[in-house]
Amino acid sequence: MKLIHGTEQAGTAGKTGSQFTGTVYNYLTMPGTDGVTINTVTFTPGARTFWHSHEHGQILQVLAGEGLVGTEAEGIRTLKAGDTVWCPPGERHWHGGAPGAFMTHTAISLGRTEWESAVADDEYAATALQAPSEIAR
């Protein structure tokens, strides 16, 4: 067992600008341990990750605000506080704040993360417009 008290957490993760578009506050909750990394990330409106995938998948737990998650296969989905997302191994995806809202989530990444290119502004704008109609709440 490994217990990491809040006062002992690792703090801000390095090189956030190379994996995100916009302003994000990325807090490394648990550095890589047995192939698992845990980050708590706050995205400002419109901020988002680059396209990426995970060797053994990723769990996103939305703590506050409203955001978006997009995949090539399933398009874009709206996220709200309390939502949990499972991204299966190898699924190319991105996630971030909604156009007019902050979002904070905890990301539990399993295995290696393969970072790719940025989600273009026009791609984000086009998919962000689709998101509300795709989710029936």
QUITA-V257450 format. One record per helix or strand of 2 or more residues. SS is the DSSP state (H for helix, E for strand). FROM is the first residue (numbers start at 1). LEN is the number of residues. If there is no record, write none. Layout:
# QUITA-V257450
((SS	FROM	LEN) (SS	FROM	LEN))
This chain:
# QUITA-V257450
((H	6	3) (E	11	2) (H	16	3) (E	20	2) (E	24	10) (E	36	8) (E	48	2) (E	52	3) (E	58	14) (E	75	6) (E	84	4) (E	93	5) (E	103	8) (E	113	3) (H	121	14))
